[in-house]
Amino acid sequence: MNIMKLLEYLQEIVETGSKFPLSRKVSVNKKEMIDVITQIIDELPDEFRKAQRIISDKEKILNNAIKEADAIRERNLQNIREEVEKHDITKEAEEKAQCIIISAKKEAEEIKLASIEYAYNLLKKLDEQIEIRKNETGDRIKKDMEQFDMDIENDFKAISDVISENIDELKRSSNKH
């Protein structure tokens, strides 16, 4: 079952649910709702899961970079304590630590921006596909309704023709007597 059918079914569940008097609330079958939602999740494209993994990886990389930066900073502090008289070495270590932190933050920001752009493009494509499906469904319903209208009109014409024939036959029959 595709996502649109599942969403339509979900809407139907809500619309046909038992209504609470004097409120807009509706009672629905929780298990049925959860089953439909689970099916929708299973139908979602792999790109959603990939986007989630990218975001998760970004957080891991950022956390690792922060941990690494903290570890470097701690090592540098230890070096400072041990080599206070070696001021130039301490300065260089701090500069390297700052460079690593800046680099890690920059890389994390780039990953974050790439993840956001990827998710944006993916959601934009999904929105376009939903719009196409909506239009196709609307066109299909319109065409079906036009055909249904023509069928009903033809049925009524056929019935009317039979009635007219019966009236004519009755007239002919009454004229003979």
CORNORFEN-V850342 format. One record per backbone hydrogen bond with DSSP energy under -1.0 kcal/mol. NH is the residue of the N-H (numbers start at 1). CO is the residue of the C=O. If there is no record, write none. Layout:
# CORNORFEN-V850342
NH:CO  NH:CO
This chain:
# CORNORFEN-V850342
6:2  7:3  8:4  9:5  10:6  11:7  12:8  13:9  14:10  15:11  16:12  18:27  20:25  23:20  27:18  33:29  34:30  35:31  36:32  37:33  38:34  39:35  40:36  41:37  42:38  43:39  48:45  50:46  51:47  52:48  53:49  54:50  55:51  56:52  57:53  58:54  59:55  60:56  61:57  62:58  63:59  64:60  65:61  66:62  67:63  68:64  69:65  70:66  71:67  72:68  73:69  74:70  75:71  76:72  77:73  78:74  79:75  80:76  81:77  82:78  83:79  86:83  87:85  90:86  91:87  92:88  93:89  94:90  95:91  96:92  97:93  98:94  99:95  100:96  101:97  102:98  103:99  104:100  105:101  106:102  107:103  108:104  109:105  110:106  111:107  112:108  113:109  114:110  115:111  116:112  117:113  118:114  119:115  120:116  121:117  122:118  123:119  124:120  125:121  126:122  127:123  128:124  129:125  130:126  131:127  132:128  133:129  134:130  135:131  136:132  137:133  138:134  139:135  140:136  141:137  142:138  143:139  144:140  145:141  146:142  147:143  148:144  149:145  150:146  151:147  152:148  153:149  154:150  155:151  156:152  157:153  158:154  159:155  160:156  161:157  162:158  163:159  164:160  165:161  166:162  167:163  168:164  169:165  170:166  171:167  172:168  173:169  174:170  175:171  176:172
